[in-house]
Amino acid sequence: TGQIVEDLSKDLCKAGISATVLTSGISYEKSGTLYGRNEISDKVHIRRVPPTHFGRSSALNRTMDFIFFYLFVCWWIFLQPRRRYTHLITFTDPPLIALVGWFARWLKGWKHIYNIQDLYPETAVALDVMRKGTFYKLCQKINFMLIRRADAVVVIGKQIGRAHV
């Protein structure tokens, strides 16, 4: 996902469209802190939200890192002037991050583009991280709601066409 976000944001900037990437302050590869809250790379504004360090030792710890990430991103959106941005693109990693896109659409009126690389909770079940049950059904309903409420949905397939938002 990181490579896709990097390529997309650089291409947007080359086309004259400013791009800001919101990301965690934790290195995915080393689980260490990435220092620097703001940086510019190839004209792309990279904004790192404060990291939490619950870690990956358990599903609960991982979930806590996700929840705080979502809260920090929602807080960042809340602080932004409505007209500063027009679109927000979310991906499927971390799980249900499209909730942030729905929030930005509801609060700021920004268009939400949902780029689906894999589906949760189906991926979690396939990886044996989650079992089919009540929580699975709840996550599935939330994900379907997010897909329906997005202004555009991008998926990878054999025939990729142009979408207009």
Steps between C-alpha positions, in 0.01 A plus 500: 500500500782740585649470153163562337443809717849630418455450125151650498595807702807568286293464182238739638768758576650460152152574362486821705273365775634547851503189715529444872562151635391420855697215643608354830810608683603135535727325255312196371818306431689568824212596737709799606396864510540709186605845607371815341131586496506682165718460198489566128617228264475553123243777563286263709417622851542212742327543835578247770244465775628428853595135541385266771710202592264226608677277249420188303534244779125446522182576306391734780825700484476527123137608525593770752765637259237507222241672719739774609617546141137545389435747782811706422409513130141600579632774730727623220202509261294685760769771525527556124310786334214358291632648174862398550438158345241362259566125498619231737621163376499207738631151446405175670802492728465537795162325524194725469710816458233609252306608810732801493395573141135479600571738792676753271213482252244552777688773689677693223314407183817356345459234232597155626680265265530147634786300346439135576805274496350226716184465703462487873388304685535229233879540494517469879302174484721366220810580709339333804511825698121515535222244511162534334260615768326810630806726477573375149142578391521848655828575318353369176191724532718803576719429198201462266358828635834673433508369144145623435568844648830566325489746211717264296637150551821390331581131468767312313367281223563379149336806347594820677323801355486866591269612775380856533437639844 
